Amino acid sequence: MKNTVKSFLTDTVLMLLGSSLCAVAINGFLRHHEFLSGGIAGTSLIIYYRWPAIPFPILYLLLNVPVLFLGYFIVGKKFIIYSLWAVLIHATMFQFLTPFFDIPDKLLSALVAGVLNGAGVALILRTNGTCSGTEIISIILNKFYSVNIGTANLLMNAALMFVACFFLSLDKVLYSFVFVTMHSLVMNAVFKGLAKRKAVMVISKRWKEILDELSLVRRIGVTLLSAKGGYTGSEEPILYSIVKNHQVSVIRSVVMRTDPAAFIAIMETTDIINDTVGNQPPWKMQMYSDKIRNY
C-alpha cells in the first residue's frame, strides 16, 4: 500500500511538471501563430482554430475520452486509469496555464515549443500512464498488428499534417512539422537521458574481493560470466553489471582501489528490460508482463 501511494505521488508530480511544460509550449507559442502539435492535441487545435468558441482544453479532454474507453478493455486497467489522471492534469494545465510570448519569429517559436513539449511528454512517459490518446492507439496497433509504437505515432502525425493542409495555410503546416520534429528529438533525448544505463565488465585476479564489496557493501547486482584467457589459458570469471550512470564511478573506484591492474570495460546500453535496473517506462513493463501471461 505504501509503495502504491509513493508511486502515485511520484507519477503525479512528473505529470504536473510535464503537463506544465506542454501547456507553456502550446498556449504560449503554438496557439499564438496557429501552429499544430501532434496527436490528439493537434487534432483539438485544428477544431479549435475553426470553432474557437469551444475551449481548447475541453476539446482535448473530449477527444481523449473514447480512446481511453477503448484502451480500458484492450490495453489494461491500471495503465488507462493512470492515463485518465494524466489527461485530466494535462487539460487542467491547458486551462489555467496560459502564458503569452510575443515572439514574431515563427521558426524560433516552433523550435522553442518543440523543446518544451518534448521535455514535458518525456517526463510523463516515465510514469504509469500517458497523456496522449495517440499513444494508446499506437499501443493497441502494436498489440494486435505488431506495428512499432514509434512508427504508428509517426504515421498518425503525418496523417494529421496532411489533413491540416485543407484547413491551414501551407507555411503554418510546415512550421508545425518543424515543431513535431523538434518535439520528437527532444523527447527521445530526455526520455533516454532519464533512463540511461551502462554495462560494466571487470576482469581481475582479485575478482572475489571486488565482488564482495560491490554486492554486499555497495548493494550493486553483479553477474559472474565464465571466461578463459586466450593467451594465458587461465580461467577466471568476468564481473558483469548493468548500472545507472552515477554507479559507474562507484564500481570504478572499488575496482581500482582493490586491483589497479584490473581491466574495466564500460559500454552504453539501449533497452534494458528488468523490474529493478531496467530502463523501460512502467507502462511498457506492464505490456511485457501481459504478453508473457497471455503467451
Steps between C-alpha positions, in 0.01 A plus 500: 500500500782738594682433172180556305443841661864596444477394135178697450645815656821471297302452180276796585800729552650394167163546329464850645850602393463347155152642443617847607776494238254381235249771593768771473606361161152482350330797666804725502642430155289282268156655540642849450606408144224241438748212479415140576643244738480127441240243600175576680619847602568582133155377398348711778689806371365453146143498635577790733637717219183435298257541792676706771180522705573149628781516763812316394537307833143371467566382144817326611320325785200394289712356217700291747194347670404245228863392458538452876174305508624269223839462665339403831384170349802434277816645654452461875306657785793635701660666199173660388410625850841667529462633145159648588663674795775630272247627244302681773819666628599586143161659425511694829842642415373600155213684667686691770859530377464741209812715460547717194838553337498762228770348280449601135760252373288197407791260460638589843154451653466155340846394620456624858154345523640170371769500769253574781234257379749220435647533849151509653376189321823314589434565870145369471615189313711407805175445695246216499284675242503734203338835427432420135224292348729461200739299715215271601399447136865420421509243781177340374645477145818351644306246702283372213708567189859524641539852359793679664370764745732768363401419142129515585548842664689627197232381258217655702683833526571491126130440434412790733733736312348391168147572622617834641597611148127532426440731798822696549742677269796298381754709690320430831498127425873506422579689820287244684712227341811675636339497844413128479854414386663697783249353745597144400875569522479660844252244633730212404807677640336582835323166528819301438700738718269437795529125448862466398681184605854376444644150481824446692734202460794441736785250462721466806697235688351644818147462371367343824594806710347734243184288479456496877530877535274578206224254592516498881615854582392710201186296426573490127384188317781311326491195272795261460577399142724201433807601299835360389803706404590458133873540563551379856234230493406584860136480599365793701148644511404835353296731724206637301252761618234733357494823702375856502740775397588611853597143598773475236738715704432281806598184312806668350612619842456159666678314220799735472547510877491120525697417184667784303593248228135400438338530157177704492268538198211750520240485223187692406171306498164558332201299623535324834197296606498420870288596800796642697765641264291512181459828314155435354213723619259331744219477245722320250617256766134425567452426129788251505349330809159473331654347187686241708182405689299474177774294339 
